[in-house]
């Protein structure tokens, strides 16, 4: 699936930083923007679900 998103300058800078951090964490390979966005979305969902479960 392809989609177009519009990012602020700050969001684009954070995306670039995230790509670099993920790459460094997993051995230095190229990390695409799509992978980085998917990675952070997955982690955020897991964190929020964990927090919801702890509150209940």
ABEGO torsion letter per residue (X at the ends): XBBBBBBBAAAAAAAAAAAAAAAAAAGGBBBBAAAAAAAAAAAAAAAAAAAAAAAX
